[in-house]
Amino acid sequence: MITCRNCSQSYDETNESCPHCGYKPRVMGELAPKGTAIRRQQAIARARGLATPPPETREIPAATVPPLPVAPARPAATERTKTDPGLIPISTDQDAPPSPYEALANDLRKELDTRGRLVWWVNNNIPTERVKELLQAASHGDAHAMLLLGVALFARSTDRASLRESIVWLQQAANYGSGHASCALGVIYQGVTGMAANPAVARGHYEKAAALGVAMASNNLGSMYEQGQGVLVDAAKARALFLAAANKGLALGMFNAGRCMLESIGGPADSKKAMDWITRAADGGEPSAMVVAAKAYFTGNGAAMDRYKAGHLLNKAADAGSTEAEKLLAEFKLQRAKKSQ
């Protein structure tokens, strides 16, 4: 029996065409695969009662057929440790040389787990001329290079083609156990990069990364539950996820946890704890936290009045790109000008 290439139905080899759809394969001519033609002629010979097919159609002895090359087995990814959830095992071979990109990849993970400034980090640590070098290493199975390459392509993506290429390498790194690669995939599928949003896929990547201890994944998953993006709104779950990210040291998680406590989101208000988290987030470099802390220092509501510190935080937030900080600075300058008149 053979399978028709047109309708996928099975039929007897002695038929010249498929009895189901009439498709006639070109197996008897010069363009036909030789093995298929031989098998068909053997079937016809058996049907006619011939002991063997014609000599010219006998199959080549198996001993003369060269063996196919065997692809090397892919190294298995072992479980990551709780103390260093970002570490990716590259190979189970104890004699394998260490990756030259491990230290750089760990530095990236540290940045993503504290300030989360992905684009800033890429621009300062991976020059464009190094991408080709990373591509070569990633193509040879270096999982650290896969993560770095995927993140670099993601941070510098200008169109869908480059974004798709970053997805390929981030998925490869995620397959090797990189929670940070899974988190980056979640960001892409959440739709914040201009790609069509797919909340279900984004949530799956975030959940996988959060289970591996990636703080940013917990924070972003919390945002999905707070906003009801692809899930039912669950403020209490959002608050718990923000707090989990905060406890891991992520400045953005600290700010979101403090915001929830300040605005009674997902639980009772606690202004003291809220300001503790927000000031820690501001010290960690989170611009939104700097703005909220500056307001508290300027008005004395939630913190001891310190207008010098308020101005200092607003200037830092404005330098980091906060338009709200720029507006507040302009308002404060206008108030000072009115008072001096």
C-alpha positions as CSV (number, residue, x, y, z in Angstrom):
1,M,0.0,0.0,0.0
2,I,1.1,3.6,-0.7
3,T,-0.3,7.0,0.3
4,C,-1.6,9.4,-2.3
5,R,0.3,12.7,-2.2
6,N,-2.8,14.6,-3.3
7,C,-5.6,13.3,-1.1
8,S,-3.5,11.3,1.6
9,Q,-5.6,8.2,1.0
10,S,-4.0,4.7,0.8
11,Y,-4.3,2.5,-2.2
12,D,-2.7,-0.6,-3.8
13,E,0.8,-0.1,-5.4
14,T,-0.3,-1.9,-8.6
15,N,-2.7,0.9,-9.4
16,E,-1.1,3.5,-11.7
17,S,-3.4,6.3,-10.3
18,C,-5.2,6.9,-7.0
19,P,-8.7,5.4,-7.2
20,H,-10.0,8.0,-4.7
21,C,-9.0,11.3,-6.5
22,G,-7.5,10.1,-9.8
23,Y,-4.0,11.6,-9.0
24,K,-1.3,9.8,-11.1
25,P,2.2,10.1,-9.6
26,R,5.1,10.4,-11.9
27,V,6.9,7.4,-10.6
28,M,7.7,5.6,-13.9
29,G,9.6,8.3,-15.6
30,E,13.1,9.7,-15.2
31,L,11.9,12.4,-12.7
32,A,10.5,9.9,-10.3
33,P,12.3,8.9,-7.1
34,K,14.2,5.8,-8.0
35,G,13.3,3.8,-4.9
36,T,9.6,4.4,-5.4
37,A,9.8,3.3,-9.1
38,I,11.6,0.1,-8.0
39,R,9.1,-0.7,-5.3
40,R,6.2,-0.2,-7.8
41,Q,7.7,-2.5,-10.4
42,Q,8.4,-5.1,-7.7
43,A,4.7,-5.0,-6.7
44,I,3.6,-5.4,-10.3
45,A,6.0,-8.3,-10.7
46,R,4.6,-10.0,-7.6
47,A,1.1,-9.5,-8.9
48,R,2.0,-11.2,-12.2
49,G,3.5,-14.1,-10.4
50,L,7.1,-13.3,-11.2
51,A,9.6,-14.5,-8.6
52,T,11.9,-11.5,-9.0
53,P,11.6,-8.1,-10.8
54,P,13.7,-7.5,-13.9
55,P,17.4,-7.4,-13.2
56,E,17.7,-3.7,-14.0
57,T,15.1,-2.8,-11.3
58,R,16.7,-4.7,-8.4
59,E,17.4,-2.7,-5.4
60,I,20.9,-1.7,-4.5
61,P,22.3,-3.9,-1.8
62,A,22.0,-2.3,1.6
63,A,25.8,-2.7,2.3
64,T,26.6,-0.3,-0.5
65,V,24.3,2.5,0.8
66,P,26.4,4.9,3.0
67,P,25.0,5.4,6.5
68,L,23.4,8.7,7.3
69,P,25.3,11.0,9.7
70,V,23.9,11.1,13.2
71,A,23.2,14.5,14.7
72,P,24.7,15.2,18.1
73,A,22.4,15.0,21.0
74,R,21.2,18.3,22.4
75,P,22.4,19.0,25.9
76,A,19.7,18.7,28.5
77,A,18.9,21.7,30.7
78,T,19.0,20.8,34.3
79,E,17.0,22.6,37.0
80,R,18.2,26.1,38.0
81,T,19.1,26.7,41.6
82,K,17.0,28.9,43.9
83,T,20.1,30.9,44.8
84,D,20.8,31.9,41.2
85,P,17.6,31.4,39.2
86,G,19.1,33.1,36.1
87,L,21.9,30.5,35.6
88,I,21.5,28.5,32.4
89,P,23.4,25.1,32.2
90,I,24.9,25.0,28.7
91,S,26.1,21.4,28.6
92,T,26.1,18.3,30.7
93,D,29.7,17.6,29.6
94,Q,31.9,18.3,32.6
95,D,34.9,18.8,30.4
96,A,33.1,21.4,28.2
97,P,34.8,24.8,28.3
98,P,32.9,27.6,30.1
99,S,31.0,30.0,28.0
100,P,32.8,33.3,27.4
101,Y,29.5,35.1,27.6
102,E,28.4,33.8,31.0
103,A,29.6,36.8,33.0
104,L,27.9,39.3,30.5
105,A,24.7,37.3,30.6
106,N,24.7,37.3,34.4
107,D,25.2,41.0,34.4
108,L,22.2,41.4,32.1
109,R,20.1,39.3,34.5
110,K,21.2,41.4,37.4
111,E,20.1,44.6,35.6
112,L,16.7,43.0,34.6
113,D,16.1,41.8,38.2
114,T,16.8,45.3,39.8
115,R,16.1,48.3,37.5
116,G,14.8,46.5,34.4
117,R,16.5,48.9,32.0
118,L,16.8,46.5,29.1
119,V,17.3,49.0,26.2
120,W,19.8,51.1,28.2
121,W,21.8,48.0,29.2
122,V,21.9,46.7,25.6
123,N,23.1,50.0,24.2
124,N,25.8,50.2,26.8
125,N,27.0,46.6,26.7
126,I,26.4,45.1,23.3
127,P,27.7,47.2,20.4
128,T,26.1,46.4,17.1
129,E,29.3,44.9,15.7
130,R,29.2,42.3,18.4
131,V,25.8,40.9,17.3
132,K,27.5,38.8,14.6
133,E,29.8,37.3,17.1
134,L,26.9,36.4,19.4
135,L,25.0,34.9,16.4
136,Q,28.0,32.5,15.7
137,A,28.2,31.4,19.3
138,A,24.4,31.0,19.6
139,S,24.4,28.9,16.4
140,H,26.9,26.6,18.1
141,G,24.7,26.0,21.1
142,D,25.9,28.6,23.6
143,A,22.7,29.3,25.6
144,H,24.1,32.5,27.2
145,A,24.8,33.8,23.7
146,M,21.2,32.9,22.7
147,L,19.8,35.0,25.6
148,L,22.1,38.0,24.8
149,L,21.4,37.8,21.1
150,G,17.7,37.6,21.5
151,V,17.6,40.5,23.9
152,A,19.9,42.6,21.7
153,L,17.7,42.0,18.6
154,F,14.6,42.7,20.7
155,A,15.9,46.0,22.1
156,R,17.0,47.2,18.7
157,S,14.1,45.8,16.6
158,T,12.8,48.3,14.1
159,D,10.4,46.1,12.2
160,R,8.5,42.8,12.4
161,A,11.3,40.8,10.7
162,S,13.9,41.8,13.3
163,L,11.3,41.2,16.1
164,R,10.6,37.7,14.7
165,E,14.4,36.9,14.7
166,S,14.6,38.0,18.3
167,I,11.7,35.7,19.2
168,V,13.5,32.7,17.6
169,W,16.6,33.2,19.8
170,L,14.7,34.1,22.9
171,Q,12.7,30.9,22.5
172,Q,15.9,28.9,22.1
173,A,17.2,30.4,25.3
174,A,13.9,29.7,27.0
175,N,14.1,26.1,25.9
176,Y,17.4,25.9,27.7
177,G,15.8,27.1,30.9
178,S,16.2,30.8,30.8
179,G,13.5,32.5,32.7
180,H,14.6,35.9,31.6
181,A,14.2,34.9,27.9
182,S,10.7,33.7,28.8
183,C,10.0,37.0,30.4
184,A,11.2,38.9,27.3
185,L,8.9,36.7,25.2
186,G,6.0,37.7,27.5
187,V,6.7,41.4,26.9
188,I,6.7,40.9,23.2
189,Y,3.4,38.9,23.2
190,Q,1.8,41.4,25.6
191,G,1.9,43.8,22.7
192,V,4.0,46.6,24.2
193,T,6.5,46.4,21.2
194,G,4.0,47.1,18.5
195,M,3.4,43.4,17.7
196,A,-0.2,42.2,17.9
197,A,-1.0,41.3,21.5
198,N,-1.6,37.7,22.5
199,P,-2.4,37.8,26.2
200,A,-2.8,34.1,26.6
201,V,0.7,33.4,25.2
202,A,2.2,36.3,27.2
203,R,0.7,35.0,30.4
204,G,2.1,31.6,29.7
205,H,5.6,32.9,29.3
206,Y,5.3,35.2,32.4
207,E,4.0,32.3,34.5
208,K,7.0,30.1,33.4
209,A,9.5,32.9,34.1
210,A,7.9,33.7,37.5
211,A,8.1,30.1,38.5
212,L,11.8,30.3,37.8
213,G,12.2,33.3,40.1
214,V,12.3,36.2,37.6
215,A,11.1,39.3,39.4
216,M,10.0,41.2,36.3
217,A,7.8,38.3,35.2
218,S,5.9,38.5,38.5
219,N,5.6,42.3,38.2
220,N,4.3,42.1,34.6
221,L,1.9,39.2,35.4
222,G,0.6,41.4,38.3
223,S,-0.1,44.2,35.8
224,M,-2.1,41.8,33.6
225,Y,-4.3,40.8,36.6
226,E,-4.7,44.5,37.7
227,Q,-5.8,45.6,34.2
228,G,-7.7,42.4,33.3
229,Q,-5.5,41.8,30.2
230,G,-6.4,38.3,29.0
231,V,-7.6,37.4,32.5
232,L,-10.3,38.4,34.9
233,V,-9.4,41.4,37.1
234,D,-8.0,40.2,40.4
235,A,-6.6,43.1,42.4
236,A,-5.6,40.9,45.3
237,K,-3.6,38.6,43.1
238,A,-2.0,41.6,41.4
239,R,-0.9,43.0,44.7
240,A,0.6,39.7,45.8
241,L,2.5,39.4,42.5
242,F,3.8,43.0,42.9
243,L,4.9,42.3,46.4
244,A,6.7,39.1,45.2
245,A,8.6,41.1,42.7
246,A,9.4,43.8,45.3
247,N,10.8,41.2,47.7
248,K,13.1,39.9,45.0
249,G,14.6,43.5,44.6
250,L,12.9,44.8,41.5
251,A,12.5,48.6,41.8
252,L,9.4,48.6,39.6
253,G,7.9,45.9,41.7
254,M,8.6,48.0,44.9
255,F,6.8,50.9,43.3
256,N,3.7,48.9,42.3
257,A,3.5,47.2,45.7
258,G,3.7,50.6,47.4
259,R,1.1,52.1,45.0
260,C,-1.3,49.3,45.8
261,M,-0.8,49.9,49.6
262,L,-1.2,53.6,49.1
263,E,-4.4,53.4,47.0
264,S,-6.0,50.4,48.7
265,I,-5.7,48.2,45.6
266,G,-6.2,44.5,46.4
267,G,-6.2,45.1,50.1
268,P,-6.3,47.6,52.9
269,A,-4.3,50.9,52.8
270,D,-1.0,51.1,54.7
271,S,0.6,54.5,54.0
272,K,3.7,53.7,56.2
273,K,4.6,50.5,54.3
274,A,3.6,52.1,51.0
275,M,6.1,55.0,51.5
276,D,8.7,52.5,52.6
277,W,8.4,50.6,49.3
278,I,8.1,53.8,47.2
279,T,11.2,55.4,48.7
280,R,13.2,52.2,48.2
281,A,12.0,52.1,44.6
282,A,13.1,55.7,44.1
283,D,16.5,54.9,45.6
284,G,16.6,52.0,43.2
285,G,16.2,54.3,40.2
286,E,12.5,53.9,39.3
287,P,11.3,57.3,37.8
288,S,7.6,56.8,38.7
289,A,8.6,56.2,42.4
290,M,10.8,59.3,42.4
291,V,7.8,61.4,41.3
292,V,5.5,60.0,44.0
293,A,8.2,60.3,46.7
294,A,9.0,63.9,45.6
295,K,5.3,64.9,46.0
296,A,5.4,63.4,49.5
297,Y,8.6,65.3,50.4
298,F,7.3,68.5,48.9
299,T,3.9,68.4,50.7
300,G,4.9,66.6,53.9
301,N,2.1,64.1,53.3
302,G,3.5,60.6,54.0
303,A,7.0,61.8,54.6
304,A,8.8,64.5,56.5
305,M,8.8,67.7,54.4
306,D,12.1,68.1,52.5
307,R,11.7,70.3,49.4
308,Y,15.4,70.1,48.6
309,K,15.1,66.3,48.4
310,A,11.8,66.7,46.4
311,G,13.6,68.8,43.8
312,H,16.5,66.5,43.6
313,L,14.3,63.5,43.0
314,L,12.3,65.3,40.3
315,N,15.4,66.3,38.5
316,K,16.6,62.7,38.5
317,A,13.2,61.5,37.3
318,A,13.2,64.1,34.5
319,D,16.7,63.1,33.4
320,A,15.4,59.5,33.2
321,G,12.6,60.6,30.8
322,S,9.7,61.3,33.1
323,T,7.4,63.9,31.5
324,E,5.4,64.1,34.8
325,A,8.6,65.1,36.6
326,E,9.3,67.8,34.0
327,K,5.8,69.2,34.4
328,L,6.1,69.3,38.2
329,L,9.4,71.0,38.0
330,A,8.0,73.7,35.7
331,E,5.0,74.2,38.2
332,F,7.4,74.5,41.2
333,K,9.5,77.1,39.3
334,L,6.4,79.1,38.5
335,Q,5.3,79.0,42.1
336,R,8.7,80.2,43.3
337,A,8.6,83.0,40.7
338,K,5.2,84.2,41.9
339,K,6.3,84.2,45.5
340,S,9.4,86.2,44.8
341,Q,7.3,89.0,43.1
